[in-house]
């Protein structure tokens, strides 16, 4: 994959993620301590927190991919050093691992 095109896509993804994180942070439901609403408020708050955590993990992966571009290692698996297939990078420009190493990483988690 062309690194200039990858950088452009990754920067756009980073901007979108930052906007989404800001929006969710502005919509974080308050926990008000009232007994009647405690369960509903906790559930809404937990959903927002889970979404924020997911967006922040994705943002970290995108930022790491941009760092790999800067370091000249983009498109190489961070585990084995082999080339990450172009099709995988097209689908997931933030992919850090080849398919084999990603599967092994997922099994360990």
Secondary structure, 3 states (H helix, E strand, C coil): CCHHHHHHHHHHHHHHHHHHHHHHHHCCCCCCCCCCCHHHHHHHHHHHHHHHHHHHHHHHHHHHHHHHHHHCCCCECCCCCCECCHHHHHHCCCCCCCHHHHHHHHHHC
